[in-house]
Amino acid sequence: MKSKSDCAAAYAPGPSPLAVRVDSSVKALFGPAIEAAARAAAQGLGVATGTLRVEDNGALDYVVAARVEAALRAAGVAAPARHRSAAPAPAPLRERRRRSRLYLPGNQPDLFPNAGLFLADCLILDLEDSVAPSRKEDARILVRRVLEQHRGFFGEAEIIVRINPLSGPYGALDLVELSGCLPHAVILPKCESAADVAALDRALGEDTGATLIMPLVETARGVLAAAAIAAASPRVAALCFGAEDYMADVGARRSAAGTETLYARQAIVVAAKAAGVQALDSVFSDTEDLPAFASWCEASRAMGFDGVGVIHPRQVGAANAAYSPSPEEIEEARSVIAALQEAEAGGSGVASLHGRMIDAPVARRARRIVGE
């Protein structure tokens, strides 16, 4: 039996009109609906003969459709045509808050319906590390289906998909599958050069300008090329760091102080800010120790990061709090803006506060803090 809110589907070709066999603990109530969803998915791929078997464990209609489609395509049925379209873009797009990025494994449909309740700024539907190679196609079909039919699950969060590396066998297939229902942003893992970003930019196409790119730097080569990566395309909104893969690449050992990633993290921040994009820190793997996570986030923000990856909903609140301005910072920012306005009203282009000159960077930071 499949996991909660999921189902398994199998297809056997045959000459007889399509027969659908449903096995479910709720068959008496929902059997007809499950069969209808399975038949509709088969019809969408032009399949009218053979036998479909659906083993259900509380799957919603789009999950049934995704699993049936995966079974049919595994049997050699051609994929449906994709019509490229741009994603609906939240505003502001490039400048929006990204304090918390919650990863949702792309092949676990039970996590999707309530994802918007977690209040993460970004929700990442992951097609890479959290999905086994044997389930890559199942996952990309499922993610496509949820983006087509149920974006409302994700509330006001920015919807991001982490595809597989374009240099491997799965990344290009991910983009083809999602071309008709692109998310707000695409995370490009194992990014090591500006050429990697350019390749994704071309693959997204000229008519998808609303879809942003977030390169994920996870190797020594990527760190050395961080400045070029961050400036490689107008679509780049943030530069992300992946600590676990980076440490494996350089042969570092994890320490409590985190000094093994200090240089790389500083390089990511400098490269991102020089290019005018956000810097987003790596995940913190201990989901049980929230005080340690909060301390990590505070230090990360002090370094210049704008947000952090999270792998459990319990981390979201601490991340959002750590990367939000404190009441003292907000009051200071309002004082800076008021001083600027007073100087401008008096015909002066120069302002000062508490004996300190207010220059352009200070003014930009103040306006960003208060959301102007």
C-alpha positions as CSV (number, residue, x, y, z in Angstrom):
1,M,0.0,0.0,0.0
2,K,1.2,3.5,-0.8
3,S,1.9,6.1,1.9
4,K,-0.9,8.3,3.3
5,S,-2.6,10.5,0.7
6,D,-1.0,8.6,-2.2
7,C,-1.9,5.8,-4.5
8,A,-0.2,3.2,-6.7
9,A,-1.2,2.6,-10.3
10,A,-0.4,-0.1,-12.8
11,Y,-1.4,-0.5,-16.4
12,A,-1.6,-3.6,-18.6
13,P,-2.2,-3.1,-22.3
14,G,-5.0,-5.1,-23.9
15,P,-7.5,-4.9,-26.8
16,S,-10.6,-4.7,-24.6
17,P,-12.2,-1.3,-23.6
18,L,-10.4,0.3,-20.7
19,A,-11.2,-1.4,-17.3
20,V,-10.4,0.4,-14.1
21,R,-10.0,-1.7,-10.9
22,V,-9.9,0.3,-7.7
23,D,-8.7,-1.1,-4.3
24,S,-9.3,1.3,-1.5
25,S,-10.4,1.3,2.1
26,V,-12.9,4.1,1.2
27,K,-14.0,2.4,-2.0
28,A,-17.7,2.4,-1.0
29,L,-17.7,6.2,-0.7
30,F,-15.1,7.3,-3.2
31,G,-14.6,4.4,-5.5
32,P,-16.5,6.1,-8.4
33,A,-14.6,9.3,-8.0
34,I,-11.3,7.5,-8.0
35,E,-12.3,5.6,-11.1
36,A,-13.4,8.8,-12.8
37,A,-10.1,10.5,-12.1
38,A,-8.2,7.5,-13.4
39,R,-10.3,7.3,-16.6
40,A,-9.9,11.0,-17.2
41,A,-6.1,10.8,-16.9
42,A,-6.1,7.8,-19.3
43,Q,-8.3,9.7,-21.7
44,G,-6.0,12.7,-21.6
45,L,-3.2,10.5,-22.9
46,G,-5.5,8.8,-25.5
47,V,-5.7,5.5,-23.8
48,A,-9.0,3.7,-24.2
49,T,-8.1,0.0,-23.9
50,G,-6.3,-2.3,-21.4
51,T,-6.6,-2.5,-17.6
52,L,-5.7,0.1,-15.0
53,R,-5.3,-0.9,-11.4
54,V,-5.3,1.7,-8.7
55,E,-4.4,0.9,-5.1
56,D,-5.5,4.0,-3.1
57,N,-4.7,5.3,0.4
58,G,-6.6,8.5,0.5
59,A,-5.2,10.2,-2.6
60,L,-6.8,13.4,-4.0
61,D,-7.9,13.5,-7.6
62,Y,-4.7,15.2,-9.0
63,V,-2.5,12.5,-7.2
64,V,-4.6,9.7,-8.8
65,A,-4.2,11.4,-12.2
66,A,-0.5,11.8,-11.7
67,R,0.1,8.2,-10.7
68,V,-2.0,6.9,-13.5
69,E,-0.2,9.1,-16.0
70,A,3.2,7.9,-14.7
71,A,2.1,4.2,-15.1
72,L,0.9,4.8,-18.6
73,R,4.0,6.6,-19.6
74,A,6.1,3.8,-18.1
75,A,4.2,1.5,-20.4
76,G,5.2,3.5,-23.5
77,V,2.3,5.9,-23.8
78,A,3.5,9.3,-25.2
79,A,3.5,12.3,-22.8
80,P,0.9,15.0,-23.4
81,A,1.9,18.1,-25.4
82,R,3.2,21.0,-23.3
83,H,2.2,24.6,-24.0
84,R,4.7,27.0,-22.5
85,S,3.3,29.7,-20.2
86,A,4.6,32.1,-17.7
87,A,3.9,31.7,-14.0
88,P,1.7,34.2,-12.1
89,A,4.1,36.4,-10.4
90,P,3.8,37.7,-6.8
91,A,4.8,41.3,-6.2
92,P,7.3,42.5,-5.5
93,L,9.1,39.7,-7.4
94,R,12.9,40.1,-7.1
95,E,12.8,42.0,-3.9
96,R,10.3,40.0,-1.9
97,R,11.2,38.5,1.5
98,R,12.8,35.1,1.5
99,R,13.5,34.6,5.2
100,S,12.5,30.9,5.1
101,R,12.6,28.4,2.2
102,L,10.8,25.2,3.2
103,Y,11.7,22.1,1.2
104,L,8.9,19.7,0.3
105,P,9.9,16.4,-1.3
106,G,8.4,16.4,-4.8
107,N,7.1,12.9,-4.5
108,Q,5.2,13.2,-1.2
109,P,1.7,14.5,-1.9
110,D,0.6,14.3,1.7
111,L,2.8,17.4,2.4
112,F,1.2,19.6,-0.3
113,P,-2.4,20.4,0.8
114,N,-1.5,22.1,4.1
115,A,1.9,23.6,3.0
116,G,0.5,27.2,2.9
117,L,-0.3,26.9,6.6
118,F,3.4,26.7,7.5
119,L,3.8,30.4,6.7
120,A,7.2,30.0,5.0
121,D,8.1,32.8,2.7
122,C,9.0,30.2,0.0
123,L,8.0,26.6,-0.6
124,I,10.4,24.5,-2.6
125,L,9.0,21.5,-4.4
126,D,12.1,19.4,-4.6
127,L,12.9,17.1,-7.6
128,E,16.5,16.6,-6.8
129,D,18.1,15.2,-3.6
130,S,14.8,14.1,-1.9
131,V,13.7,12.0,-4.8
132,A,15.3,8.6,-5.7
133,P,16.4,8.2,-9.3
134,S,13.7,5.5,-9.8
135,R,11.0,8.0,-8.9
136,K,12.2,11.1,-10.8
137,E,9.5,10.8,-13.4
138,D,6.7,10.1,-10.9
139,A,7.8,13.2,-9.0
140,R,8.0,15.6,-11.9
141,I,4.5,14.5,-13.1
142,L,3.1,14.9,-9.6
143,V,4.6,18.4,-9.2
144,R,3.3,19.4,-12.7
145,R,-0.2,18.2,-11.7
146,V,-0.2,20.2,-8.4
147,L,1.0,23.3,-10.1
148,E,-1.6,23.0,-12.8
149,Q,-4.5,22.4,-10.5
150,H,-3.8,23.3,-6.9
151,R,-1.5,26.3,-6.5
152,G,-3.9,27.4,-3.9
153,F,-2.4,24.8,-1.5
154,F,0.6,27.1,-1.2
155,G,-1.1,30.3,-0.1
156,E,0.9,33.5,-0.4
157,A,4.3,31.7,-0.5
158,E,6.6,32.0,-3.4
159,I,6.5,28.7,-5.3
160,I,9.9,27.3,-6.2
161,V,11.0,24.1,-7.9
162,R,14.4,22.7,-7.4
163,I,15.2,20.8,-10.6
164,N,18.0,18.4,-11.1
165,P,21.3,19.6,-12.5
166,L,21.1,20.4,-16.2
167,S,24.4,18.6,-16.7
168,G,22.8,15.3,-15.6
169,P,20.1,13.0,-17.1
170,Y,17.1,14.6,-15.4
171,G,17.3,18.4,-15.3
172,A,16.2,19.0,-18.9
173,L,13.3,16.5,-18.5
174,D,12.2,18.5,-15.4
175,L,12.0,21.7,-17.4
176,V,10.1,20.0,-20.3
177,E,7.6,18.6,-17.8
178,L,7.0,22.0,-16.1
179,S,7.1,24.1,-19.2
180,G,3.3,24.7,-19.2
181,C,3.0,25.5,-15.5
182,L,6.3,27.2,-14.5
183,P,6.7,28.2,-10.8
184,H,7.7,31.6,-9.6
185,A,11.4,30.5,-9.4
186,V,13.7,27.6,-10.3
187,I,16.6,26.6,-8.1
188,L,19.5,25.4,-10.1
189,P,21.6,22.9,-8.0
190,K,25.3,22.3,-8.4
191,C,25.7,25.6,-10.2
192,E,29.4,26.1,-11.0
193,S,29.5,28.8,-13.6
194,A,27.7,31.7,-15.4
195,A,27.3,29.3,-18.3
196,D,25.1,27.0,-16.1
197,V,22.8,30.0,-15.4
198,A,22.8,31.0,-19.1
199,A,21.8,27.5,-20.1
200,L,18.8,27.6,-17.7
201,D,17.9,31.0,-18.9
202,R,17.8,29.8,-22.5
203,A,15.8,26.7,-21.5
204,L,13.2,28.8,-19.7
205,G,12.6,30.8,-22.9
206,E,12.1,34.5,-23.7
207,D,8.3,34.4,-22.8
208,T,8.8,33.3,-19.2
209,G,10.4,36.5,-17.8
210,A,8.4,36.2,-14.6
211,T,10.2,32.9,-13.7
212,L,13.3,33.7,-11.6
213,I,16.5,31.8,-11.2
214,M,18.1,30.9,-7.9
215,P,21.6,29.3,-8.4
216,L,22.6,26.9,-5.7
217,V,26.3,27.0,-5.1
218,E,27.5,23.7,-3.5
219,T,31.0,23.1,-4.7
220,A,34.5,24.7,-4.6
221,R,34.2,25.6,-8.3
222,G,30.9,27.3,-7.6
223,V,32.2,29.3,-4.7
224,L,35.1,30.6,-6.9
225,A,32.7,31.5,-9.6
226,A,30.0,33.0,-7.3
227,A,30.4,36.6,-8.5
228,A,29.9,35.6,-12.2
229,I,27.0,33.3,-11.3
230,A,25.2,36.0,-9.4
231,A,25.5,38.5,-12.3
232,A,24.8,36.0,-15.1
233,S,21.2,36.8,-15.8
234,P,18.6,39.5,-15.0
235,R,16.5,36.5,-13.8
236,V,18.8,35.8,-10.9
237,A,17.0,36.9,-7.7
238,A,19.1,35.2,-5.1
239,L,22.3,33.2,-4.7
240,C,21.9,30.2,-2.4
241,F,24.5,28.2,-0.6
242,G,24.4,24.4,0.0
243,A,26.7,23.5,2.9
244,E,26.4,19.7,2.9
245,D,27.5,19.2,-0.7
246,Y,30.2,21.9,-0.4
247,M,31.8,20.2,2.6
248,A,31.7,16.8,0.8
249,D,33.3,18.5,-2.2
250,V,36.2,20.0,-0.3
251,G,36.6,17.2,2.3
252,A,35.7,19.4,5.3
253,R,34.5,18.1,8.6
254,R,31.5,19.6,10.4
255,S,32.3,21.6,13.5
256,A,30.1,23.3,16.1
257,A,31.5,26.7,15.2
258,G,30.9,26.2,11.5
259,T,34.3,27.5,10.5
260,E,34.6,25.0,7.7
261,T,32.1,26.9,5.7
262,L,32.9,30.4,6.8
263,Y,34.9,31.4,3.7
264,A,32.3,30.0,1.3
265,R,29.4,31.7,3.1
266,Q,31.2,35.0,3.1
267,A,32.0,34.6,-0.6
268,I,28.3,34.0,-1.4
269,V,27.2,37.1,0.5
270,V,29.8,39.3,-1.1
271,A,29.0,38.0,-4.6
272,A,25.2,38.3,-4.1
273,K,25.3,41.8,-2.7
274,A,27.8,43.0,-5.4
275,A,25.3,41.8,-8.0
276,G,22.3,43.4,-6.2
277,V,20.6,40.1,-5.4
278,Q,19.7,38.3,-2.2
279,A,22.0,35.9,-0.3
280,L,20.3,32.8,1.1
281,D,22.0,30.5,3.6
282,S,22.1,26.7,3.7
283,V,19.8,24.5,5.7
284,F,20.4,23.6,9.4
285,S,20.1,19.9,9.6
286,D,19.3,19.4,13.3
287,T,15.5,20.0,13.3
288,E,15.2,19.2,17.0
289,D,17.5,21.8,18.4
290,L,15.6,25.1,17.8
291,P,17.7,27.2,20.1
292,A,20.8,26.2,18.2
293,F,19.0,26.9,14.9
294,A,17.9,30.4,16.1
295,S,21.5,31.2,17.1
296,W,22.7,30.0,13.7
297,C,20.1,32.2,11.9
298,E,21.1,35.3,14.0
299,A,24.8,34.8,13.1
300,S,23.8,34.2,9.5
301,R,21.8,37.4,9.3
302,A,24.7,39.3,10.9
303,M,26.9,38.0,8.2
304,G,24.6,39.5,5.5
305,F,22.3,36.6,4.6
306,D,18.7,37.4,3.9
307,G,17.2,34.0,4.6
308,V,17.8,30.3,5.3
309,G,16.7,26.9,4.0
310,V,14.5,24.9,6.3
311,I,13.7,21.2,6.2
312,H,11.0,21.0,8.8
313,P,8.0,23.3,9.4
314,R,9.0,23.7,13.1
315,Q,12.0,25.7,11.9
316,V,9.9,28.3,9.9
317,G,8.9,30.5,12.8
318,A,12.5,30.8,14.1
319,A,13.8,31.6,10.7
320,N,11.1,34.3,10.0
321,A,11.9,35.9,13.4
322,A,15.6,35.9,13.0
323,Y,15.6,37.5,9.5
324,S,13.0,40.1,10.3
325,P,14.1,43.6,11.6
326,S,13.8,44.1,15.3
327,P,11.6,46.9,16.7
328,E,14.8,48.9,17.4
329,E,15.9,48.5,13.7
330,I,12.5,49.6,12.5
331,E,12.5,52.7,14.7
332,E,16.0,53.6,13.6
333,A,15.0,53.2,9.9
334,R,12.0,55.4,10.4
335,S,14.2,58.1,12.0
336,V,16.6,57.9,9.0
337,I,13.7,58.3,6.5
338,A,12.2,61.2,8.5
339,A,15.6,62.9,8.5
340,L,15.9,62.5,4.8
341,Q,12.4,63.9,4.2
342,E,13.1,66.9,6.4
343,A,16.4,67.6,4.6
344,E,14.6,67.3,1.2
345,A,11.8,69.7,2.4
346,G,14.4,72.2,3.3
347,G,16.0,72.0,-0.1
348,S,19.1,70.0,1.0
349,G,20.3,66.8,-0.5
350,V,22.3,65.9,2.6
351,A,20.9,64.6,5.9
352,S,22.3,63.6,9.2
353,L,21.1,61.8,12.2
354,H,22.7,61.7,15.7
355,G,25.7,63.4,14.2
356,R,26.1,60.7,11.4
357,M,25.8,61.5,7.7
358,I,23.1,59.6,5.9
359,D,24.5,58.4,2.6
360,A,22.8,56.4,-0.2
361,P,23.5,52.9,1.2
362,V,22.1,53.9,4.6
363,A,19.0,55.3,3.0
364,R,18.4,52.2,0.9
365,R,18.8,49.9,3.9
366,A,16.3,52.0,5.9
367,R,13.7,52.0,3.1
368,R,14.1,48.2,2.7
369,I,13.6,47.7,6.4
370,V,10.3,49.6,6.5
371,G,9.2,48.1,3.2
372,E,9.3,51.2,1.0
